[in-house]
Amino acid sequence: MHEFCAVLFGLSMQQLMLRLAGLEPKAGTFFYWVVCGIWCILFTLPVFALAAQVERWVDGPSVKFARWLERKCLKMYKNMH
């Protein structure tokens, strides 16, 4: 999820913030690192929100389905032996 968000909007957001601050990417100055720190904080919030939704709508139901399927397969296996 984190890499997906970084590619989807994180890197563009970072480049925009650096341009607005008048800094070159990888400048290495103190102000560059301050902007990167602010970006990290701002980037973390939507990533956590998206990750929570993915867990709720994808991970949770897929685990529930896998448990159901496992029970069915084990029941079938036990009935065969």
N, C-alpha and C positions, 0 to 999 in steps of 0.2 A: 504494500500500500504506500509506503513511504517513497519508494523509488518512482512509482506511478505518479504520485503528487509532485515530486520534484521535476519530473519531465513535463507533466501536464501544465503546471503553472508556477512552480517554485523558481526555476531558473529564469524565466521571463520576469518574474517579480523582482528577483535579485538584480538583474540587469537594469530594469527600470529604476530601481532605487539608486543604483550606482550612477546612472545617467543623471538623475535628478540632483544627486549630490555633486555631480561634476567629477566623478572619479573614474579611472580606468579599471577594468577588471584586473584582478591580481596586482593591484597597486602596492599592497603591503604596508601602507601607511597606517598610522594610528586611527585616523578618521575612517579609512577603509574598513578596519576591523570593527569600529563602532557601528557602521552601517550594516555590516554582515551580522553583528550581534542582534541588531534591531530586526533584520530580516529573519533571523532564526526564530525569534520570539513570535513574530507575525506569521511565519510559515507554520510553526508548530500548532497553532490554534486550529486552522482548517484541516490539517492532517489528522489531528486527533478526532475532530468531529466526523470526518469522512471514515476514518478507521472504525469508529463506534458504529456508524451506520452499516458498514460492510459486515461487521461482526453480528449485528442484529439481523440483517436481511439475507446474508449469504452464509456465514460460518455457522450460526446457530441452526438454521434449517438443514444445512448439509450434514451436520453432526447428528441431528435428530433422524434424518433419513438413513444415514449409515447405521445407526443403532437398530432401526427398524429392519433394515435389510439383513443385518447380522443375525438378529433373532430369527428371522424367516429361514435363513440358510442353515443355522444351527438346528432349528426344529426339523427341517427337511433331512439333514444329515442324521440326526438321532432317529428319525422314523425309518431310515434306510438300514440302520444297524440294529 
